[in-house]
Amino acid sequence: MNISVELTLTPLQDQFEPPIVDFIKKLRNSGLTVLENPLSTQVFGPYDEVMHFLQTEIKTTFENLDHVLLYMKIVKSDRSDYEPNF
């Protein structure tokens, strides 16, 4: 089963960019399909692979930051090739 996950990482600190950049670089190196835009990052792939990777990296990120929010949406399907038809 494939999934699509949208992530928005929000460190609650003055120097918020370095943790976001680090998280995105880890996503890029994961071997999963990753799409980025200015507001969020999307990850696509098999459920077990995506969730295992995210579980590990989210925990690491949370351990390294005192205050952080992570917004996550999960869709049951690979929407990486989505193109609007309107």
N, C-alpha and C positions, 0 to 999 in steps of 0.2 A: 504494500500500500504506500503510495506516494503522498507527500504533504507539501504544503506551502506555508512558510512561517514569516510573518512580518515582525520585525524587532525595532524598538526604539529604546536605546540605552540613554539614561539621563543621570549622570553623576551630579549630586547636589553639593558642589564645591566650586570654588573660584576657577581652578585649573581643570575644567571639565573636558577639554579636547583630548589630552593624551590618553585617558582610559578608553574613550570612544575609538580613537585611531587604533589602539592596541587590539581592542575587541574585533574591529572590522578586519584588521590584518590577519587575525587568527581565523576568522570566517573565510577569508579569501584563500588561505592555505589549507582549508579543510578538505578540498576535493569535491565539495558540494557545489551546486549551482548557486551563485550569489549575485544579486542585483542590488545596486545602491541608488539612492536618490537623496536629495538634501534633508528629507524628513525621516527616513527610515531605511532599513536594510531588509531585503527579502532573501530567504534561504529555501531551496527546493531540493527534494530528494526522498529516498525511502524513509519511512517513519522512524524505524529503529536507529538508523544511522544518524539522521538529523537530531533526534531527541537525545541520543547518547552524547553526541558532540556538544549540543547546547547545555545539557546537564553539567558536563564537566567545565565548560568555559564560563557559564553563568556563575557557578560556584566559585571558581577562581577569581572572577571579577568582583563578586560580592565580598570575598575574603580580603581583597586588596583595597576596598573603598569603605569609608565609614558610613556614608549615606548615599544611596543610589536607588533609582527606579528603573524598572525594565518593563516596558509595555510589549505584550506579545499577542499576536493573533495567529491562529492555526486554522488552515483550511484543508479538508481531506481531498486533495487532488494536487497534481503538479500544474500550477498556473503560470509557469515560467515563460510560456510561449503566448500568453494572453495578448491579444490585440483588439482594441475596441472596434465594433462593427457599426458604429453610428457616426 
